[in-house]
């Protein structure tokens, strides 16, 4: 990830996805400054933070879901044992 930030710094920005779509092939870079989509490392850092936050939140929700399943099973067990 450090190389990506370094690239953005050295080239004063990155292209938009529309002007430079991902093609999954090696080759020469076709960066064009007139199609710059982002130049501010702070903005890119904020997007990266929000992405990581979303991933963490989804993990928390998955853990919460597992906890709720466990509580449900314990309640069912309690109903069976104490009827």
C-alpha positions as CSV (number, residue, x, y, z in Angstrom):
1,X,0.0,0.0,0.0
2,X,2.9,2.3,0.6
3,X,3.9,2.1,-3.0
4,X,0.4,3.2,-4.1
5,X,0.6,6.4,-1.9
6,X,4.1,7.1,-3.2
7,X,2.9,6.8,-6.8
8,X,0.1,9.3,-6.1
9,X,2.5,11.7,-4.5
10,X,5.1,11.5,-7.3
11,X,2.4,11.8,-10.1
12,X,0.3,14.5,-8.3
13,X,-2.8,12.3,-8.5
14,X,-4.3,9.2,-10.0
15,X,-6.6,8.7,-13.0
16,X,-10.3,8.0,-12.6
17,X,-11.6,4.5,-13.1
18,X,-13.5,5.6,-16.2
19,X,-10.5,7.1,-17.9
20,X,-8.1,4.3,-16.9
21,X,-10.0,1.1,-16.3
22,X,-8.4,-2.0,-14.7
23,X,-7.3,-4.4,-17.4
24,X,-5.4,-7.1,-15.4
25,X,-2.3,-7.0,-17.6
26,X,1.3,-5.9,-17.2
27,X,2.4,-3.1,-19.4
28,X,3.4,0.5,-19.6
29,X,1.5,3.0,-17.4
30,X,-0.8,5.3,-19.4
31,X,-1.4,7.9,-16.6
32,X,-2.7,11.2,-18.0
33,X,-2.9,14.2,-15.6
34,X,-5.9,15.7,-17.5
35,X,-8.0,12.7,-16.2
36,X,-6.9,13.0,-12.6
37,X,-9.6,11.8,-10.2
38,X,-7.8,12.4,-6.9
39,X,-4.8,14.3,-5.8
40,X,-5.2,14.8,-2.1
41,X,-3.6,12.0,0.0
42,X,-5.8,13.1,2.9
43,X,-8.9,12.4,0.8
44,X,-7.5,9.0,-0.3
45,X,-6.6,8.3,3.3
46,X,-10.1,9.1,4.4
47,X,-11.5,6.7,1.8
48,X,-9.1,4.0,3.0
49,X,-10.1,4.6,6.6
50,X,-13.8,4.4,5.7
51,X,-13.2,1.2,3.8
52,X,-11.4,-0.3,6.8
53,X,-14.1,0.9,9.2
54,X,-16.7,-0.8,7.0
55,X,-14.8,-4.0,7.1
56,X,-14.4,-3.9,10.8
57,X,-18.1,-3.1,11.2
58,X,-19.1,-6.0,9.1
59,X,-16.9,-8.3,11.2
60,X,-18.5,-7.0,14.4
61,X,-21.9,-7.6,12.9
62,X,-20.9,-11.2,12.0
63,X,-19.7,-11.7,15.6
64,X,-23.0,-10.2,16.9
65,X,-24.9,-12.6,14.6
66,X,-23.0,-15.6,16.1
67,X,-23.6,-14.4,19.6
68,X,-27.3,-14.0,18.9
69,X,-27.4,-17.6,17.5
70,X,-25.8,-18.8,20.7
71,X,-28.2,-17.0,22.9
72,X,-31.1,-18.4,20.8
73,X,-29.8,-22.0,21.3
74,X,-29.3,-21.4,25.0
75,X,-32.9,-20.2,25.3
76,X,-34.2,-23.2,23.4
77,X,-32.1,-25.5,25.7
78,X,-33.6,-23.7,28.7
79,X,-37.1,-24.3,27.5
80,X,-36.4,-28.0,26.9
81,X,-34.8,-28.5,30.3
82,X,-37.1,-26.5,32.5
83,X,-40.5,-27.3,31.0
